[in-house]
Amino acid sequence: MMVALRLNRQGTKDRPFYKIVAVDSRARRDGRYIEQLGSYNPMLEGTNFTIDLAKVDAWIGNGAQPSDTVRDIIKKARKAALEA
């Protein structure tokens, strides 16, 4: 089973909200997921995400592949953690 770290869409029409999840790569976009790692709200200005970097590191260490958007969010979270 290949595990992917990707976004799971929530919210309503024109008001998207995403969960950052670890999921079987064959599963549909909004299907069941293994574990929630954080959230992303593109409607907010400034810092619009929360993510548990310890869980992300554990999943990546076990071979999970992040999507492009999740990879960018992880980079921003690491940068913010270093500045804090």
trRosetta pair geometry for C-beta under 8 A, 3 or more apart (Angstrom, degrees):
i j d omega theta_ij theta_ji phi_ij phi_ji
1 24 5.5 -62 -168 -125 111 100
1 25 7.9 159 178 20 66 85
2 24 7.3 93 70 -162 56 60
2 25 4.3 -24 96 12 103 132
2 26 7.6 103 52 -26 94 83
2 63 7.9 -102 -138 133 63 109
2 65 7.2 -9 176 14 104 114
3 22 5.6 5 -179 -176 117 96
3 23 7.1 146 -155 73 69 27
3 24 6.6 -54 -103 -98 59 40
3 25 6.7 -173 -128 -33 8 87
3 34 6.9 -36 -133 11 116 151
3 59 6.5 -120 123 -165 136 102
3 62 7.2 19 43 103 142 107
3 63 6.8 103 42 94 100 82
3 64 4.1 -55 101 -104 105 91
3 65 7.5 149 91 19 57 66
4 22 7.5 162 82 -152 37 51
4 23 5.8 -30 65 67 84 80
4 24 7.7 31 19 141 87 13
4 25 4.3 99 -22 -92 116 84
4 64 6.5 155 -108 -166 14 85
4 65 5.4 -33 -114 69 71 82
4 66 7.4 123 -171 -110 66 21
4 67 6.6 56 175 -48 111 85
5 20 6.8 18 178 177 93 92
5 21 7.3 -178 -147 91 56 35
5 22 5.7 -28 -95 -95 73 66
5 23 7.9 132 -104 19 26 75
5 37 6.7 -14 -143 19 109 154
5 56 6.8 62 -127 -134 158 86
5 59 6.1 112 -67 117 117 144
5 60 7.5 -35 -17 -67 140 83
5 64 5.3 80 -32 147 95 123
5 65 7.1 -156 19 94 80 33
5 66 4.1 -29 66 -103 114 72
5 67 6.7 -133 91 3 63 73
5 70 4.9 -167 121 140 97 158
6 20 7.7 -162 110 -147 17 60
6 21 6.7 -28 67 63 59 78
6 23 6.3 -63 42 35 100 118
6 29 7.7 -97 125 -137 131 70
6 66 7.4 156 -67 -157 56 52
6 67 4.3 71 -108 -19 87 128
6 69 7.8 72 -145 58 67 102
6 70 5.8 -119 -106 -26 35 137
7 18 4.1 -22 -162 -169 110 135
7 19 7.2 136 -159 68 57 43
7 20 6.3 -37 -98 -97 60 58
7 21 7.6 101 -138 20 16 84
7 29 8.0 -1 91 -167 71 96
7 40 6.5 -62 -117 43 114 132
7 67 6.9 -83 -1 51 81 146
7 69 6.1 -22 -25 88 125 135
7 70 6.6 -167 -43 -61 78 98
8 18 6.4 135 61 -162 44 73
8 19 4.4 -22 59 61 105 96
8 20 7.8 -176 15 -84 84 11
8 21 4.8 27 -16 6 123 132
8 23 7.3 128 -67 -48 113 142
8 29 6.9 156 -123 159 57 65
8 30 5.7 113 -163 -119 82 56
8 33 6.0 -83 -62 -45 149 140
9 16 6.2 -57 -147 -148 99 102
9 17 7.7 111 -163 70 55 46
9 18 5.7 -38 -100 -101 48 80
9 29 6.6 18 10 143 102 116
9 30 5.7 -61 52 -83 83 109
10 16 7.7 110 68 -167 50 58
10 17 4.6 -48 80 84 96 93
10 18 6.5 163 21 -99 84 25
10 19 6.1 68 -19 -19 123 93
11 15 4.9 -141 176 109 116 77
11 16 4.9 150 67 -143 145 24
11 17 3.7 130 -51 16 118 89
11 18 8.0 -47 -1 -46 117 47
12 15 4.7 25 59 52 85 109
15 43 6.5 3 -149 -64 65 152
16 42 6.1 12 82 40 109 112
16 43 7.1 160 60 -37 65 102
17 39 7.2 -7 174 -172 92 110
17 40 7.7 162 -168 85 51 53
17 41 5.3 -10 -124 -108 81 83
17 43 7.5 -46 -76 9 76 115
18 39 6.7 153 90 -162 56 61
18 40 4.4 -13 68 62 108 97
18 41 7.4 -170 29 -75 71 39
18 42 7.5 49 3 -17 111 96
19 33 7.6 -155 107 21 127 163
19 36 5.4 -58 -179 -133 121 108
19 38 7.5 158 -166 90 57 39
19 39 5.5 -38 -112 -104 53 75
19 40 7.9 179 -91 21 8 76
20 36 7.2 99 74 -167 55 66
20 37 4.7 -70 108 72 98 95
20 38 4.1 6 44 62 124 85
20 39 6.4 -138 4 -71 85 19
20 40 6.0 84 -47 -19 99 103
20 49 7.6 53 -30 -159 132 110
20 51 5.9 -9 56 -107 156 99
20 70 5.9 129 -141 -122 108 107
20 73 6.8 -137 -92 94 143 155
21 33 3.8 -37 174 -160 140 156
21 34 7.3 139 172 43 93 65
21 35 6.8 163 -156 85 72 42
21 36 5.4 -42 -100 -106 84 55
21 37 6.4 166 -104 10 25 87
22 33 6.5 121 71 178 46 99
22 34 4.6 -56 99 63 95 111
22 35 4.7 14 40 51 112 88
22 37 6.2 89 -28 -35 88 116
22 55 8.0 -123 -28 155 127 107
22 59 5.1 -139 -101 -121 134 146
22 64 6.0 -59 -134 -125 104 153
23 27 5.1 -106 169 55 110 132
23 31 7.3 118 -158 75 131 90
23 32 7.6 151 -134 104 99 51
23 33 4.4 -66 -86 -123 96 82
23 34 6.1 -178 -95 3 36 86
24 27 4.6 98 69 -21 90 107
24 34 7.1 111 -33 -41 72 109
25 65 7.5 25 -85 50 130 110
27 31 4.3 -136 175 73 104 133
27 32 6.4 -108 -148 59 144 68
27 33 7.4 175 100 -87 158 56
28 31 4.1 104 55 -29 84 116
33 36 6.7 88 99 -68 136 66
35 55 6.9 -137 131 -174 135 132
35 59 7.8 -155 62 -75 126 127
36 39 7.9 12 179 -60 114 79
37 51 6.0 18 137 -150 92 79
37 52 5.5 -128 -167 44 68 93
37 55 5.1 -162 -126 101 92 127
37 56 5.7 94 -169 -69 140 81
37 59 7.3 -69 -83 -3 140 146
38 49 6.4 46 148 175 128 90
38 50 4.9 -161 -157 101 97 62
38 51 3.4 -48 -61 -100 164 57
38 52 5.9 -171 -62 2 92 68
38 56 8.0 -10 -13 -55 120 114
38 73 7.7 -175 90 143 142 136
39 49 6.7 -173 94 -148 52 59
39 50 5.3 22 45 46 84 93
39 51 8.0 -156 28 -69 40 62
40 48 6.5 58 -163 123 63 87
40 49 4.5 -6 -106 -106 74 97
40 69 7.9 127 145 150 176 115
40 73 6.1 -79 -91 -107 128 149
41 44 4.8 54 103 1 110 110
41 48 4.9 -121 71 -177 73 94
41 49 7.3 -176 21 -78 64 50
42 48 6.3 97 -100 139 25 149
43 48 7.6 162 55 -147 42 133
44 47 7.8 -28 119 89 124 41
44 48 4.0 164 72 -112 103 101
45 48 7.2 143 59 -60 4 113
47 80 7.0 85 -111 -114 124 154
49 73 5.2 -155 -160 -152 171 115
49 76 7.1 93 47 87 136 128
49 77 6.9 -91 103 -69 121 104
51 56 6.3 25 165 -40 112 135
51 73 6.2 132 -45 141 148 110
51 74 6.8 -127 137 -97 163 61
51 77 4.8 -70 56 -89 124 161
52 55 4.2 43 104 18 115 113
52 56 6.6 160 91 -16 61 86
53 56 5.3 -53 -143 38 38 116
53 57 6.1 42 157 -22 69 103
53 74 7.4 120 -115 -147 85 83
53 77 5.9 -175 -72 130 108 126
53 78 6.8 120 -121 -81 138 74
53 81 6.6 -24 -21 -51 159 158
54 57 5.9 -52 -149 35 28 111
54 58 6.6 30 151 -20 61 105
55 58 5.6 -53 -150 34 34 114
55 59 6.4 31 154 -16 67 105
56 59 5.9 -58 -150 38 31 107
56 60 6.2 24 156 -13 67 109
56 66 7.8 23 -158 -76 106 128
56 74 5.9 174 175 -117 155 117
57 60 5.9 -56 -140 42 30 107
57 61 6.0 36 156 -24 64 110
58 61 5.6 -56 -148 36 27 116
58 62 6.6 16 155 -11 62 108
59 62 5.8 -63 -151 41 32 104
59 64 4.0 -16 158 20 95 146
60 63 7.7 141 -172 2 31 7
60 64 5.6 -81 -84 61 41 89
60 66 7.1 -24 -89 -28 107 103
66 70 4.2 -132 -170 97 103 112
66 71 4.5 141 105 -65 123 76
66 74 6.3 -57 -133 -11 172 140
67 70 4.7 86 51 14 79 105
67 71 6.8 -138 91 -11 37 89
68 71 5.6 -54 -149 32 28 115
68 72 6.7 28 154 -17 62 103
69 72 5.8 -54 -154 34 33 111
69 73 6.5 32 150 -18 66 104
70 73 5.5 -51 -147 36 37 113
70 74 6.3 41 152 -23 66 102
71 74 5.7 -52 -150 33 31 113
71 75 6.6 34 151 -20 63 103
72 75 5.6 -51 -151 33 34 113
72 76 6.5 32 153 -16 65 104
73 76 5.7 -54 -149 38 33 110
73 77 6.2 34 152 -21 66 107
74 77 5.7 -55 -146 37 31 112
74 78 6.4 32 155 -19 65 104
75 78 5.9 -54 -149 35 29 110
75 79 6.4 29 154 -18 63 107
76 79 5.7 -56 -149 37 32 112
76 80 6.3 31 154 -18 66 107
77 80 5.7 -53 -145 38 31 110
77 81 6.3 34 153 -22 64 106
78 81 5.6 -53 -147 34 31 113
78 82 6.5 31 154 -19 64 104
79 82 5.9 -54 -151 33 31 110
79 83 6.6 25 153 -15 64 108
80 83 5.8 -58 -147 39 33 109
80 84 6.4 32 156 -24 66 109
81 84 5.9 -56 -147 32 30 111
